[in-house]
Amino acid sequence: MTLHFYKSSYSNSFDNCVEVADILPAFRKSSYSTSHDNCVEVADLSAGAAVRDSKNPEFGHLAFAAEEWAAFVRALRRDAFGTW
């Protein structure tokens, strides 16, 4: 995970300000992704997983609880979605 610092909106234009940090997850592409940019990226979170579009990472991500993510991965492994 990476920390992204930015000035608080309550800070003035002087150098005496408070900086706030967001913890940014470390996203990775699936090993099943092709060399193209059309893929989904996943990051581990302390309470589950985050998913985002690799073409538009600035649009944010979707977070899933650990139980939801585990159920999704189990369904993928048994090909419940008919994708393989």
Order of alpha helices (4+ residues) and beta strands (2+ residues): beta-beta-beta-beta-beta-beta-alpha
